[in-house]
Amino acid sequence: MGEKIVIQYISKNYGSEQVLDKVSFSVFNGEFLSILGPSGCGKTTLLRILIGILEPDTGKILKDGTDITHAHPSTRGMGIVFQNYALFQNMTVLGNVEYALRVKKSTREKARETAVEIIGLVGLSDHFKKKPSQLSGGEQQRVALARTLAMAPDIILLDEPMSALDIATRLQLRDELKDIQKKFKTTMVYVTHDQEEAFAMSDRIMIMDAGKMQQIDSPENIIDNPANDYVADFVVKNLKLKLQSLKKYL
């Protein structure tokens, strides 16, 4: 499993506030990596730098060995799924997914065929003609994911995509997202503040606090060997408290 992305000493300031402080890590090909941390820790800023919406103040991003630090977002081979879905409200499910394909000359010809196939893969075949307002939150998130998958990106970045959904829908989408990742063999980088979500889905987890990486490792190793007191409190202690609260029902 080779390195798909290498992030080297990425820093970002907003005025006098340092949001990212020399963050370095790698993402492996086909990996599901979660970036876990509380609000304001810099995880969304990092995602926006990876996709190319923001420029880092210092540091470098390599993808497949090529420096893409200052490359235009459209040339990076990455797709992003936002928390708020960002769907066109005046278009149907099919229209939303097809639109993404019609923008690119290389995918325009087979846009309808590809859109229909991808919508089927995310379980929305019965909703082709519906507008976003006629769909549940989980269904809208599937449309957003289908639109991103249709572009066949090497890497999909997901910015807290389930935080607005109810628990039952989140649990269902977790399994579906992992199935889709395996089916498409896509590298995924998933931003979340939810410890349980990160541990349920990830091959590895990167834990952040105050703009710095605190630990990156497999879920098992983080539980067994937290790197510092912050990781022990934010992750291990919180997960154990959740389990204890459920014990009386098990």
C-alpha positions as CSV (number, residue, x, y, z in Angstrom):
1,M,0.0,0.0,0.0
2,G,1.9,3.1,-1.2
3,E,1.5,6.7,-0.1
4,K,-1.3,8.5,-2.0
5,I,-0.8,11.9,-0.3
6,V,2.1,13.2,1.7
7,I,1.5,16.4,3.7
8,Q,4.7,18.1,4.9
9,Y,4.8,20.8,7.6
10,I,1.6,22.6,6.6
11,S,0.9,25.8,8.6
12,K,-1.9,28.3,8.3
13,N,-2.5,31.6,10.1
14,Y,-5.5,33.9,10.2
15,G,-4.0,37.1,11.3
16,S,-2.3,36.4,14.7
17,E,-4.2,33.1,15.2
18,Q,-2.3,30.0,14.2
19,V,-4.8,27.5,12.9
20,L,-2.4,24.8,11.7
21,D,1.1,24.4,13.1
22,K,3.5,22.3,10.9
23,V,1.2,19.4,10.3
24,S,2.8,16.4,8.6
25,F,1.3,13.0,7.8
26,S,0.6,10.6,4.9
27,V,-2.5,8.9,3.5
28,F,-2.1,5.5,1.9
29,N,-3.7,4.4,-1.3
30,G,-7.2,2.9,-0.7
31,E,-7.1,3.9,3.0
32,F,-10.0,5.3,5.1
33,L,-8.3,7.9,7.3
34,S,-10.3,10.0,9.8
35,I,-9.1,13.3,11.1
36,L,-10.6,13.5,14.6
37,G,-10.7,16.6,16.8
38,P,-12.9,19.1,18.6
39,S,-14.4,22.2,16.8
40,G,-11.7,24.8,16.1
41,C,-8.8,22.4,16.1
42,G,-7.9,23.1,12.4
43,K,-9.3,19.9,10.8
44,T,-11.6,21.6,8.3
45,T,-8.9,24.2,7.4
46,L,-6.6,21.3,6.6
47,L,-9.2,19.7,4.4
48,R,-9.7,22.9,2.5
49,I,-6.0,23.2,1.9
50,L,-5.9,19.6,0.6
51,I,-8.7,20.3,-1.9
52,G,-7.1,23.6,-2.9
53,I,-9.8,26.0,-1.6
54,L,-7.2,27.5,0.7
55,E,-3.5,28.1,0.3
56,P,-1.1,27.1,3.1
57,D,1.3,29.7,4.5
58,T,4.1,27.1,4.7
59,G,4.5,23.5,3.7
60,K,4.0,21.1,0.8
61,I,1.4,18.6,-0.5
62,L,2.5,15.7,-2.7
63,K,0.0,13.4,-4.5
64,D,1.5,10.3,-6.2
65,G,4.9,12.0,-5.8
66,T,3.8,15.2,-7.6
67,D,3.8,18.6,-5.8
68,I,0.2,19.9,-5.9
69,T,0.6,22.5,-3.1
70,H,-0.5,25.4,-5.5
71,A,-2.4,23.4,-8.1
72,H,-5.9,24.4,-9.1
73,P,-8.6,22.3,-7.3
74,S,-9.9,21.0,-10.7
75,T,-6.5,19.4,-11.4
76,R,-6.0,17.6,-8.1
77,G,-8.1,14.5,-8.8
78,M,-10.0,15.0,-5.5
79,G,-13.7,15.3,-4.7
80,I,-15.3,16.8,-1.6
81,V,-18.6,16.1,0.2
82,F,-19.7,18.9,2.5
83,Q,-21.8,18.8,5.6
84,N,-24.6,20.9,4.0
85,Y,-24.8,18.7,0.9
86,A,-24.5,21.8,-1.5
87,L,-27.1,20.4,-3.9
88,F,-28.9,22.4,-6.6
89,Q,-32.4,22.7,-5.2
90,N,-34.0,23.3,-8.6
91,M,-32.6,20.1,-10.1
92,T,-33.7,16.5,-9.6
93,V,-31.4,13.8,-8.2
94,L,-30.5,12.8,-11.7
95,G,-29.9,16.4,-12.7
96,N,-27.6,17.1,-9.7
97,V,-25.4,14.1,-10.5
98,E,-25.5,14.5,-14.2
99,Y,-24.6,18.2,-14.0
100,A,-21.2,17.4,-12.4
101,L,-20.4,15.2,-15.4
102,R,-21.6,17.7,-18.1
103,V,-19.2,20.3,-16.8
104,K,-16.2,18.3,-17.9
105,K,-15.8,17.7,-21.7
106,S,-14.3,14.2,-21.1
107,T,-17.4,12.9,-19.3
108,R,-20.2,14.9,-21.1
109,E,-21.0,12.2,-23.7
110,K,-21.7,9.4,-21.2
111,A,-23.1,11.7,-18.5
112,R,-26.6,10.3,-18.3
113,E,-25.4,6.7,-18.4
114,T,-22.8,7.2,-15.6
115,A,-25.2,9.2,-13.5
116,V,-27.9,6.5,-13.6
117,E,-25.3,3.9,-12.7
118,I,-23.9,5.8,-9.7
119,I,-27.3,6.7,-8.4
120,G,-28.2,3.0,-8.4
121,L,-25.0,2.2,-6.5
122,V,-25.9,4.6,-3.7
123,G,-29.4,3.1,-3.4
124,L,-31.4,6.0,-4.9
125,S,-32.8,4.4,-8.1
126,D,-36.4,5.1,-7.0
127,H,-35.7,8.8,-6.5
128,F,-34.3,9.9,-9.9
129,K,-37.0,12.5,-10.5
130,K,-37.2,13.9,-7.0
131,K,-35.9,17.4,-6.0
132,P,-33.6,17.6,-2.9
133,S,-36.5,19.1,-0.8
134,Q,-38.4,15.8,-1.3
135,L,-35.6,13.7,0.2
136,S,-34.6,13.0,3.7
137,G,-31.3,14.2,5.1
138,G,-29.7,10.8,4.5
139,E,-30.9,10.6,1.0
140,Q,-29.6,14.1,0.2
141,Q,-26.2,13.1,1.6
142,R,-26.2,10.1,-0.8
143,V,-26.9,12.4,-3.7
144,A,-23.9,14.6,-2.7
145,L,-21.8,11.4,-2.5
146,A,-23.0,10.1,-5.8
147,R,-22.2,13.5,-7.5
148,T,-18.6,13.2,-6.1
149,L,-18.2,9.6,-7.1
150,A,-19.4,10.3,-10.6
151,M,-16.3,12.3,-11.2
152,A,-14.2,9.3,-10.3
153,P,-11.7,11.1,-8.1
154,D,-8.6,9.4,-6.7
155,I,-9.4,10.8,-3.3
156,I,-12.7,11.8,-1.6
157,L,-12.6,14.3,1.2
158,L,-15.6,14.3,3.6
159,D,-16.2,17.3,5.9
160,E,-18.4,16.1,8.8
161,P,-21.0,14.8,6.3
162,M,-23.2,13.1,8.9
163,S,-23.2,15.7,11.7
164,A,-26.7,17.0,10.7
165,L,-28.3,13.5,10.5
166,D,-30.2,11.5,13.1
167,I,-28.5,8.6,14.8
168,A,-30.3,5.8,12.9
169,T,-29.4,7.4,9.5
170,R,-25.8,8.0,10.6
171,L,-25.4,4.3,11.5
172,Q,-26.9,3.2,8.2
173,L,-24.7,5.6,6.2
174,R,-21.6,4.5,8.0
175,D,-21.9,1.0,6.6
176,E,-22.9,2.2,3.2
177,L,-20.0,4.6,3.0
178,K,-17.5,1.8,3.8
179,D,-19.2,-0.5,1.2
180,I,-18.9,2.2,-1.4
181,Q,-15.3,2.8,-0.6
182,K,-14.5,-0.9,-1.0
183,K,-16.5,-1.1,-4.3
184,F,-14.8,2.0,-5.8
185,K,-11.4,1.3,-4.1
186,T,-11.3,5.0,-3.3
187,T,-9.0,6.7,-0.8
188,M,-11.1,8.6,1.7
189,V,-10.2,11.3,4.2
190,Y,-13.0,11.9,6.7
191,V,-13.2,14.9,9.1
192,T,-15.2,14.3,12.3
193,H,-15.5,15.4,15.9
194,D,-17.2,12.1,16.9
195,Q,-14.9,9.6,18.4
196,E,-17.3,6.7,18.0
197,E,-17.8,7.5,14.3
198,A,-14.0,7.6,13.6
199,F,-13.3,4.4,15.4
200,A,-16.2,2.5,13.7
201,M,-15.1,3.4,10.2
202,S,-11.3,4.1,10.0
203,D,-8.2,2.2,9.0
204,R,-6.3,4.9,10.8
205,I,-7.2,8.0,12.8
206,M,-5.3,11.2,13.0
207,I,-6.1,13.1,16.2
208,M,-5.8,16.9,16.3
209,D,-5.9,19.6,18.9
210,A,-5.0,23.3,18.7
211,G,-3.7,23.0,15.1
212,K,-1.3,20.2,15.8
213,M,-1.4,16.5,15.1
214,Q,-1.4,14.6,18.5
215,Q,-1.3,11.0,17.1
216,I,-1.9,9.1,14.0
217,D,-2.3,5.3,14.2
218,S,-4.8,2.4,13.9
219,P,-7.9,2.6,16.2
220,E,-6.5,-0.4,18.2
221,N,-3.1,1.2,18.8
222,I,-4.6,4.5,19.9
223,I,-6.7,2.7,22.5
224,D,-3.8,0.6,23.7
225,N,-1.1,3.3,23.5
226,P,-2.4,6.8,23.5
227,A,0.4,9.2,22.7
228,N,-0.3,11.7,25.4
229,D,-2.8,12.9,28.1
230,Y,-4.9,14.7,25.5
231,V,-5.4,11.6,23.4
232,A,-6.1,9.6,26.5
233,D,-8.8,12.1,27.7
234,F,-10.4,13.1,24.4
235,V,-10.5,9.6,22.9
236,V,-10.0,6.8,25.3
237,K,-11.8,8.3,28.3
238,N,-14.7,9.5,26.2
239,L,-15.2,6.1,24.5
240,K,-15.1,4.3,27.8
241,L,-17.6,6.7,29.3
242,K,-20.0,6.0,26.4
243,L,-19.6,2.2,26.8
244,Q,-20.2,2.4,30.6
245,S,-23.4,4.4,30.0
246,L,-24.7,1.6,27.8
247,K,-23.7,-1.3,30.0
248,K,-26.9,-1.4,31.9
249,Y,-28.8,-2.1,28.7
250,L,-26.5,-4.9,27.5
